[in-house]
Amino acid sequence: MQELIAVAVFVGAYVLIATDWVDRVVVALTGAGLMLGLRIVDVEEAFHSEKYGVDWGVIGLLLGMMVIVAVLAETGVFDYLGIRAAQRARGRPFRILVVLVLLTAIASSLLDNVTTVLLVAPVTIQVTRRLGVPTVPYLIAEALASNIGGAATLVGDPPNIIIASRAGLSYGDFLVHLAPVVLVLLVVFIATMRLLFRRSLVSDESQVSALMRLDARASITDPALLARGLSVLAVVTVAFVAHTVTHLEPAVIALLGAGVLLLIARRDTGPFLVHVEWGTLAFFVGLFIMVGALAKTGAVDRIAAALAAATGDSVPRAAFLLLVGSAVLSALVDNIPYVATMAPVVSSLIGDLHGPYDPDVLWWALALGADLGGNATLIGASANVVIAGAAGREGYPIRFLDFAKYGIPVTVLTVAVSAGYLWLRYFVFGGAA
């Protein structure tokens, strides 16, 4: 009975979010409240359970990076970067889109994609305002690029960190196995952008001319604070990359960086904290509680078990079912709790499967399916939710269906290319394990 109630609450919440009938923060918190009020999960499980509760590591990472971004925003650096990027691209919308997408994808592989979109979104908003082009499609393109680029490394996408921890995989393992296909996917994505975003690639020539005459350096209002902020951001970035050596969690690095920056900013913290996306953080808390309730009732495990049962004893079949199934399910629920649920299932599958192929391919199928499937919907990946929050705050709301209009075709295309990659590398040319 509790499983049916949990599914009903989650489906109802999903419909409301998808249709934009009610603000998604209100929906997530109400859904979480119902899960708690109906005792599907209790307070202890919701807020303290590693298996069913809020992933405070993700919340801490978001909060820390939001504070750092808020401090940097006060210096005028994002306006400066926006003007410089537009001027370097000669004001040509498609050229700017390519530059921003490549910047996002590369940064997402070095940092994590959530941090990257927090940094890139303000720049994009400034660029599109200056050019007089629609802002939302550019932000959506960056969210999609962040999830693609983040798939390349261990720290690039939060699900990869979960997979690495469960499977004992290293930073180098992800580079060797996933970076090659991510490069192909980026080429494919850029090649399709002109078609996908063609209506957003027309600028106002008078605004372009005015932009080319601007002095970008005049945008920097506080050079001293900017120097301190960039120094902290550089240290945080290095710490993210060195995660596998230092064993410091990304949330710890982000929160420590935020605390140090607020300390050396030597200003009242109030104006900075006002710019934190508190609604986005609240949405994540509610979403984690709802998905945790689904997991506790066994609804998610039931789907995972059905997926495992359908694989039989075939490694290729298991890999492709896992790739496609993960893509579909990660579009429906945030890919972080999904991967946390599926990781032990995949570990068990690897122990049970037999045959001539290396069963570790299942980890790469899970990573690609979850990372790329998160592109299909607004709530499929953390980066999507974060960029939607940043856009909404600046007066550019991203509707669920608007995101899906771009996200679903990109997901279908990238998952199809990934399926071909897995087949060729691990089953045609990979040989026996």
Sequence and secondary structure as in RCSB ss.txt:
>XXXX:A:sequence
MQELIAVAVFVGAYVLIATDWVDRVVVALTGAGLMLGLRIVDVEEAFHSEKYGVDWGVIGLLLGMMVIVAVLAET
GVFDYLGIRAAQRARGRPFRILVVLVLLTAIASSLLDNVTTVLLVAPVTIQVTRRLGVPTVPYLIAEALASNIGG
AATLVGDPPNIIIASRAGLSYGDFLVHLAPVVLVLLVVFIATMRLLFRRSLVSDESQVSALMRLDARASITDPAL
LARGLSVLAVVTVAFVAHTVTHLEPAVIALLGAGVLLLIARRDTGPFLVHVEWGTLAFFVGLFIMVGALAKTGAV
DRIAAALAAATGDSVPRAAFLLLVGSAVLSALVDNIPYVATMAPVVSSLIGDLHGPYDPDVLWWALALGADLGGN
ATLIGASANVVIAGAAGREGYPIRFLDFAKYGIPVTVLTVAVSAGYLWLRYFVFGGAA
>XXXX:A:secstr
 HHHHHHHHHHHHHHHHHHTSS HHHHHHHHHHHHHHTTSS HHHHHH TTTS  HHHHHHHHHHHHHHHHHHTT
THHHHHHHHHHHHTTT HHHHHHHHHHHHHHHHHHS HHHHHHHHHHHHHHHHHHHT  HHHHHHHHHHHHHHHH
TTSTTTSHHHHHHHHHHT  HHHHHHHHHHHHHHHHHHHHHHHHHHTGGG    HHHHHHHHT  GGGG S HHH
HHHHHHHHHHHHHHHHTHHHH   HHHHHHHHHHHHHHHHTS SHHHHHTS HHHHHHHHHHHHHHHHHHHHTHH
HHHHHHHHHTTTT HHHHHHHHHHHHHHHHHHS HHHHHHHHHHHHHHHHHH  SSS TTHHHHHHHHHHHHHTT
SSTTSSHHHHHHHHHHHHTT    HHHHHHHHHHHHHHHHHHHHHHHIIIIIISS   
